[in-house]
């Protein structure tokens, strides 16, 4: 009888832990947000970009796999200059942190 209760307890714990991990995965899903603004600062070494918006300024972390383009041409973060108009698609995995998915430099548009 005692072994049966232990087995039920262990199985219950595994089911609960598995569902908890699933919940954490769901809450971390990315919701893409798109903004347009003017570049205030680019730090290609630190992989950061700051953009002026109508209601303030935002800073973004730019991962190595972010898509950065000018028109249809692929460019690097170091090719973006201060005052360039840009469109940025990003997500926020935690409060206060914004991570770039893509940057489109619109300086020749």
WOBEL-V148814 format. One record per residue. SS is DSSP state (hx for helix, st for strand, lp for the rest). PHI is phi in radians with two decimals (* if undefined). PSI is psi in degrees with one decimal (999 if undefined). Layout:
ss=SS phi=PHI psi=PSI
ss=SS phi=PHI psi=PSI
This chain:
ss=lp phi=* psi=-43.8
ss=hx phi=-1.11 psi=-40.8
ss=hx phi=-1.07 psi=-38.7
ss=hx phi=-1.10 psi=-40.1
ss=hx phi=-1.18 psi=-38.3
ss=hx phi=-1.13 psi=-44.4
ss=hx phi=-1.10 psi=-43.5
ss=hx phi=-1.10 psi=-41.3
ss=hx phi=-1.10 psi=-46.2
ss=hx phi=-1.11 psi=-45.0
ss=hx phi=-1.10 psi=-41.0
ss=hx phi=-1.08 psi=-42.2
ss=hx phi=-1.09 psi=-41.0
ss=hx phi=-1.14 psi=-42.3
ss=hx phi=-1.11 psi=-45.8
ss=hx phi=-1.09 psi=-44.9
ss=hx phi=-1.10 psi=-42.3
ss=hx phi=-1.10 psi=-40.6
ss=hx phi=-1.25 psi=-31.6
ss=hx phi=-1.15 psi=-43.3
ss=hx phi=-1.09 psi=-39.2
ss=hx phi=-1.10 psi=-42.8
ss=hx phi=-1.08 psi=-41.3
ss=hx phi=-1.13 psi=-38.1
ss=hx phi=-1.13 psi=-43.3
ss=hx phi=-1.09 psi=-42.7
ss=hx phi=-1.23 psi=-19.8
ss=lp phi=-1.59 psi=4.4
ss=lp phi=-1.13 psi=147.3
ss=lp phi=-1.48 psi=131.2
ss=lp phi=-1.97 psi=112.0
ss=lp phi=-1.30 psi=136.8
ss=st phi=-2.15 psi=139.6
ss=st phi=-2.06 psi=132.9
ss=st phi=-2.32 psi=159.7
ss=st phi=-2.24 psi=139.2
ss=st phi=-2.90 psi=-165.1
ss=st phi=-2.08 psi=135.4
ss=st phi=-1.14 psi=127.8
ss=st phi=-1.71 psi=-35.0
ss=st phi=-2.79 psi=142.1
ss=st phi=-2.23 psi=129.6
ss=st phi=-2.12 psi=89.9
ss=lp phi=-1.19 psi=-30.0
ss=lp phi=-1.25 psi=-43.0
ss=lp phi=-1.53 psi=-0.2
ss=lp phi=0.97 psi=50.7
ss=st phi=-2.26 psi=149.4
ss=st phi=-2.48 psi=139.9
ss=st phi=-2.05 psi=136.1
ss=st phi=-2.21 psi=132.9
ss=st phi=-1.44 psi=131.3
ss=st phi=-2.04 psi=173.3
ss=lp phi=-1.03 psi=-34.2
ss=lp phi=-1.95 psi=26.7
ss=st phi=2.46 psi=-149.5
ss=st phi=-2.42 psi=145.5
ss=st phi=-2.23 psi=144.9
ss=st phi=-1.93 psi=143.8
ss=st phi=-2.31 psi=144.3
ss=st phi=-1.57 psi=135.0
ss=lp phi=-2.00 psi=102.5
ss=lp phi=-1.22 psi=161.2
ss=lp phi=-1.06 psi=-27.5
ss=lp phi=-1.60 psi=7.9
ss=lp phi=-1.17 psi=140.0
ss=st phi=-1.48 psi=119.6
ss=st phi=-2.13 psi=120.9
ss=st phi=-2.37 psi=158.1
ss=st phi=-2.21 psi=105.3
ss=lp phi=1.17 psi=-121.6
ss=lp phi=-1.76 psi=-1.6
ss=st phi=-1.56 psi=130.2
ss=st phi=-1.34 psi=131.4
ss=lp phi=-2.28 psi=175.0
ss=lp phi=-1.81 psi=166.6
ss=hx phi=-1.04 psi=-33.9
ss=hx phi=-1.20 psi=-13.2
ss=hx phi=-1.49 psi=-11.1
ss=lp phi=-1.51 psi=134.8
ss=lp phi=-2.01 psi=157.0
ss=lp phi=-0.99 psi=139.7
ss=lp phi=1.44 psi=-2.8
ss=lp phi=-1.22 psi=134.6
ss=st phi=-1.32 psi=131.7
ss=st phi=-2.34 psi=156.1
ss=st phi=-2.04 psi=127.2
ss=st phi=-2.12 psi=131.1
ss=st phi=-1.86 psi=129.8
ss=st phi=-2.58 psi=172.7
ss=st phi=-2.43 psi=162.0
ss=st phi=-2.11 psi=100.9
ss=st phi=-1.27 psi=-20.0
ss=st phi=-2.65 psi=160.5
ss=lp phi=-1.01 psi=135.8
ss=lp phi=1.47 psi=-4.9
ss=st phi=-2.08 psi=129.4
ss=st phi=-2.17 psi=127.0
ss=st phi=-2.03 psi=128.6
ss=st phi=-1.27 psi=135.6
ss=st phi=-1.70 psi=-45.4
ss=st phi=-2.64 psi=151.7
ss=st phi=-2.23 psi=130.4
ss=st phi=-2.02 psi=119.0
ss=st phi=-1.50 psi=118.5
ss=lp phi=-1.79 psi=24.1
ss=lp phi=-1.15 psi=-26.0
ss=lp phi=-1.89 psi=20.7
ss=lp phi=-1.68 psi=999
